[in-house]
């Protein structure tokens, strides 16, 4: 008796959900660099000791001291050849705005880097594409953590997700 209306309602709900997800992902792609800032609020706070085996990913670190002035840090992102989904490092100013980002995707495995002044950056977020390609902030390193690597180049190599 209720089979047809229930089926129609479920189908309609699924279509609305897919449309919203598609529009959200499309909006993220269209907005480019600002899109990732919208989804980093849920990133887990981590420290340097959290690497390489993070809760959902494996990200290896390498550090080269003395590469940049002592008031800065150089952040480099690479991904393993088998990693083709979008990955990024997103740097935020103290007011929450985006001050820089680097990414890898598809055949672009990096290295892609940016240098940020430690007085300007409040944190960085390591992010990746999640379900249906929607950007997802995964891991956050605070300014306090970044200052421990002042003057260095830190390379994040995304090895597994």
ABEGO torsion letter per residue (X at the ends): XAAAAAAAAAAAAAAAAAAAAAAAAAAAAAAEAAAAAAAAAABBBBBAAAOABBAABBBBBBBBBGABBAABBBBBBBBBAABABBBBBBBBBAAGBBAEBBBBBEABAOBBBBBBBAAABABBBBBBBBBGGBBBBABBBBAAAAAAABGBBBBBBBABX
